Amino acid sequence: MGRPRLPRELEYRFWEVIRAGELMEAAAERVGVSWAVAKRWFRDHGGVMPPVSSRSGSRLSFREREEIACLRAGGLGVRGIARQLGRDPSTISRELRRTPAPTRGRRVYRASVAQADADHKARRPKPAKLAINLRLRHEVQARLCQNHSPEQISARLVQDFGDDEEMRVSPETIYRSIYVQGRGGLRRELAQHLRTGRVHRKPHRRAAERRGRIPGMVNISERPPEVEDRAVPGHWEGDLILGAGGNSAIGTVVERMIGFVLLLHLPTDHGALAVQEAIIAKMADLPEILRQTLTWDQGSEMASHAQIAAATDLDIYFCDPHAPWQRGTNENTNGLLRQYFPKGTDLSVHGPGYLDFVAAEMNNRPRKRLAWKTPAEALDHLLSQPFNPPGVALTG
């Protein structure tokens, strides 16, 4: 007889730990499984936590089964075990009948064997909607190939097919059909048409589960309204662009009004101290007119924001989680910078001289919103005349 399957409850615990923000290695260690098993669970489910429907409160959990095994080994009867667990005696009696055939004349209840048996009997997979409805599947695949998002596809199907209930599908069903192996329906390669392009889905966390929130951060909702209309200079947006495996990075900072770019050299690491020193080195000597605010996402690299603010006189604000459009100028700039720093490459090989060269090229590109002046010309014009709020003329 082969080794019994690991209890499904262990896998659920693993996913709960992942959802709480731990890495796979740490989650595997927490639940007591090997790294190979953790990788297999993550790969087989495409990074998506399995449905929780099979964990109904009426079913015994693996922990309860472990307790049954201990109490039974201690000589407690069915009714005594039921009282200890707060369960009906018939539930305990049924559970004990999961015990395999007697060994040497004695039946021994084992929690792992019982859980494996329960998991096997509970598997009644429902056919996936996109696996059995070919017309719907072809429509969804065609729209994915046009780079429509699952949310857009779901909404448009309602408009385009009116009262045809068979031509409706939720965004979550589309995601699961792409990412979860064995669901049938959509090919895994279609993930490349999603905006993230991820092979595995990133586990979602509830707001209360997010770890590592930065102490003392001020939300973007408290940022002065004048920042939004780009009428006043000195308001910056920043982020990191990451290299292969997230092991290297370059800091990018861009001014919202004129699009002037600064690049931060982070040769050894991109932790909080390295980012703090790089920002201060680049921005502390800027004229006061250009040091008003800095907006960043909630990455841990900005844990030293108070020290940065004190050294540069910048007011620092943080975007909401998963809201890159709140610093759209920086996002667009980072897209342009990928021409010089492709994804999946080692960014630590680029020295400060090359970063300054790239920044200079970016700052000497004509911009339509600057009446085809370059950010460098707009900056020279800005610094050559007294600043007169609320705006600065960049032509003439």
KAKA-V780485 format. One record per pair of residues at least 24 apart in sequence whose C-alpha atoms are under 10 Angstrom apart, sorted by the first residue. I is the first residue (numbers start at 1). J is the second residue. Records with the same first field share a line. If there is no record, write none. Layout:
BEGIN
I->J, J
END
This chain:
BEGIN
3->113
4->112, 113, 114, 115, 116, 117
5->112, 113, 115, 116, 117, 119, 120
6->33, 37, 112, 113, 115, 116, 119
7->61, 62, 111, 112, 113, 114, 115, 116, 117, 118, 119
8->54, 55, 61, 62, 112, 115, 116, 118, 119, 120
9->55, 60, 61, 62, 63, 115, 116, 119
10->61, 62, 63
11->37, 38, 41, 42, 49, 50
12->49, 50, 51, 52, 55
14->38, 41, 42, 49
15->41, 42, 47, 48, 49, 50, 203
16->49, 203, 205
18->42, 47, 49, 202, 203, 204, 205
19->48, 49, 202, 203, 204, 205, 206, 209, 210
20->203, 204, 205, 206, 208, 209, 210, 211
21->203, 204, 205, 209, 210, 211, 212
22->211
42->180, 200, 201
43->179, 180, 181, 199, 200, 201
44->179, 180, 181, 182, 200
45->176, 179, 180, 181, 182, 183, 200, 201
46->175, 176, 177, 178, 179, 180, 181, 188, 198, 199, 200, 201, 202, 203
47->176, 179, 180, 198, 199, 200, 201, 202, 203, 204
48->175, 176, 179, 180, 200, 201, 202, 203, 204
49->176, 180, 201, 202, 203, 204
50->176, 180
54->119, 122, 123, 124
58->87, 91
59->91, 118
60->85, 87, 91, 92, 95, 115, 118
61->111, 115, 118
62->111, 112, 114, 115, 116, 118
63->111, 115
64->111
65->92, 95, 96, 109, 110, 111, 112, 113, 114, 115
66->109, 110, 111, 112, 114, 115
67->111
68->92, 95, 96, 109, 110, 111
69->96, 108, 109, 110, 111, 112, 114
70->109, 110, 111
72->96, 108, 109, 110
73->108, 109, 110
125->183
126->183
127->183, 184, 185
128->173, 176, 177, 182, 183, 184, 185
129->166, 168, 169, 173, 174, 177, 183, 184, 185
130->169, 173, 174, 177, 183, 184, 185, 186
131->177, 183, 184, 185, 186
132->184, 185
133->166, 167, 185
134->185
135->166, 167
136->166, 167, 168, 169, 185
137->167, 169, 174, 177, 185, 186
138->185, 186
139->167
140->167, 168, 169, 174, 185, 186
141->174, 185, 186, 187, 190
143->193
144->174, 186, 190, 191, 192, 193, 194
145->190, 191, 192, 193, 194
146->193, 194
147->190, 191, 192, 193, 194, 195
148->193, 194, 195
149->174, 175, 193, 194, 195
150->174, 175, 194
151->175
175->201
176->201
207->321
210->321
212->298, 299, 300, 303
213->298, 299, 300, 303
214->298, 299, 300, 301, 302, 303, 304, 305, 318
215->303, 304, 305, 306
216->303, 305, 306
217->298, 302, 303, 305, 306, 316, 317, 318, 319
218->295, 315, 316, 317, 318, 319
219->295, 296, 297, 298, 316, 317, 318, 319, 320
220->295, 296, 297, 316, 317, 318, 319, 320, 326, 327
221->317, 318, 319, 320
222->317, 318
223->293, 294, 295, 315, 316, 317, 318
224->293
226->390
227->256, 257, 292, 293
228->256, 257, 326
229->256, 257, 391
230->255, 256, 257, 258, 390, 391, 392
231->256, 257, 258, 389, 390, 391, 392, 393
232->256, 257, 258, 289, 290, 292, 387, 388, 389, 390, 391, 392
233->257, 258, 289, 290, 291, 292, 293, 379, 382, 387, 389, 390, 391, 392
234->258, 286, 287, 288, 289, 290, 291, 292, 293, 294, 314
235->289, 290, 291, 292, 293, 294, 295, 314, 315, 316
236->260, 261, 262, 290, 291, 292, 293, 294, 295, 296, 314, 316, 327, 329, 330
237->261, 293, 294, 295, 296, 297, 316, 317, 318, 326, 327, 328, 329, 330, 331
238->262, 263, 279, 294, 295, 296, 297, 327, 329, 330, 331, 333, 334
239->264, 295, 296, 297, 298, 299, 301, 302, 324, 327, 330, 331, 334
240->264, 266, 270, 275, 296, 297, 299, 301, 330, 334
241->331, 334, 335, 337, 338, 341, 342, 343, 347
242->270, 341, 342, 343, 344, 345, 346, 347, 348
243->341, 342, 343, 344, 345, 346, 347, 348
244->342, 343, 344, 345, 346, 347
245->343, 344, 345, 346
246->270, 344, 345, 346, 347
247->345, 346, 347, 348
248->345, 346, 347, 348, 349
249->341, 346, 347, 348
250->275, 341, 347, 348, 350, 355
251->275, 278, 279, 334
252->279, 330, 331, 333, 334, 337, 359
253->279, 282, 283, 294, 295, 296, 329, 330, 333, 334
254->294, 295, 327, 329, 330, 331, 333, 334
255->290, 291, 293, 294, 329, 330, 375
256->294, 327, 328, 329, 330
257->329, 369, 370, 375, 378, 379, 391, 392
258->363, 367, 369, 370, 373, 374, 375, 376, 377, 378, 379, 382, 394
259->329, 330, 333, 362, 363, 367, 369, 370, 374, 375, 376, 378, 379
260->333, 359, 360, 362, 363, 364, 374, 375, 376, 377, 378, 379
261->330, 333, 356, 358, 359, 360, 361, 362, 363, 375, 376
262->355, 356, 358, 359, 360, 362, 363
263->352, 354, 355, 356, 357, 358, 359, 360
264->352, 355, 356
265->347, 348, 350, 351, 352, 353, 354, 355, 356
266->347, 348, 350, 351, 352
267->347, 348, 349, 350, 351, 352
268->348
269->348
270->300, 301, 302
271->299, 300, 301, 302, 303, 304
272->299, 300, 301, 302, 303, 304, 305
273->301, 302, 303, 304, 305, 307, 308
274->301, 302, 304
275->301, 302, 303, 304, 305, 308
276->301, 302, 303, 304, 305, 306, 307, 308, 309, 311
277->304, 307, 308, 311
278->308
279->308, 311, 312
280->307, 308, 309, 310, 311, 312
281->311, 312
282->312
283->308, 311, 312, 313, 314
284->308, 309, 310, 311, 312, 313, 314
285->312
286->312
287->383
288->312, 313, 314
289->382, 383, 386, 387
290->314, 379, 382, 383
291->315
292->316
293->317
294->318
295->319, 326, 327, 330
296->320, 324, 326, 327, 330
297->321, 322, 323, 324, 326, 327
298->322
333->362
336->362
337->362
370->394, 395
371->395
END
